[in-house]
Structures are given as C-alpha cells and as structure tokens.
C-alpha cells in the first residue's frame, strides 16, 4: 500500500512531519520538490479579515443548513 507524507530535509536527514510507522529496512520512495524558492510562503489571512460582509454571523453549520434548505425548487 502506498501513502503520501510530508517532510523536509534538515541538512543531514529527511525528517517526516506526518505520523507514520515504518519498520527497519522498509522500502520507501522519495519525491522531492526542487523548486528554486522554499515553499515556506505563508498567506497572511489577517489582511483579509474585517473587509466586506461576513459569510456567516455566528454559526457556520446553521448558515450551511439554511443554504441547503433554500436551494430546492
């Protein structure tokens, strides 16, 4: 069975960020992102807060339920 996990290279070893159990000698296949820039770019979501009308006032589940109730003809 195959699975995908995240990790990084610390300069000496490949460190797996996700929790996964491996046995000694277990075969692994490694795919590396060799782009020029590190993928550490983070979007500052606080820049978008407080702009325009809120999607929902307090309870997102209630908002979605109301949308689903009103989408039938």
C-alpha positions in Angstrom: 0.0 0.0 0.0 1.2 3.5 -0.8 0.7 6.7 1.1 2.0 10.2 0.9 3.6 12.0 3.8 5.1 15.5 4.3 8.6 16.1 5.5 11.7 18.2 5.0 15.5 17.8 4.7 17.4 19.2 7.7 20.8 19.2 6.0 21.6 15.7 7.1 18.5 13.6 7.1 15.0 13.5 5.7 12.6 14.2 8.5 9.0 13.0 8.2 6.5 15.6 9.5 3.5 13.3 9.5 2.9 10.5 11.9 3.6 7.1 10.3 5.1 3.9 11.5 7.9 2.5 9.4 9.8 -0.8 10.0 13.6 -1.0 9.8 14.5 -1.9 6.2 11.1 -0.9 4.9 11.2 0.3 1.3 10.3 4.0 0.7 10.1 6.1 -2.4 11.1 9.8 -2.0 9.8 12.6 -4.3 11.4 16.0 -3.7 10.2 19.5 -4.5 13.3 21.1 -6.1 11.8 24.5 -6.9 14.1 27.4 -6.5 12.2 29.1 -3.7 11.3 27.4 -0.5 7.6 26.5 -0.1 7.5 28.4 3.2 5.3 31.2 1.7 2.5 31.8 4.1 -0.5 33.9 3.3 -1.3 36.5 5.9 -5.0 35.9 6.4 -5.3 38.8 8.8 -5.1 41.1 5.8 -8.4 39.9 4.6 -10.3 40.0 7.9 -12.8 42.7 8.6 -13.3 43.5 4.9 -16.8 43.3 3.5 -19.8 41.4 4.7 -19.1 38.3 6.8 -20.1 35.0 5.3 -22.0 34.0 8.4 -22.6 35.8 11.7 -22.0 33.2 14.3 -22.8 29.5 13.4 -21.4 28.2 10.1 -23.4 24.9 10.4 -26.6 26.8 10.7 -25.7 29.0 7.7 -24.9 26.0 5.5 -28.2 24.3 6.6 -30.2 27.3 5.6 -28.4 27.4 2.2 -29.3 23.8 1.6 -32.9 24.2 2.7 -33.4 27.1 0.2 -31.7 25.5 -2.8 -34.7 23.3 -3.8 -37.4 24.3 -6.2 
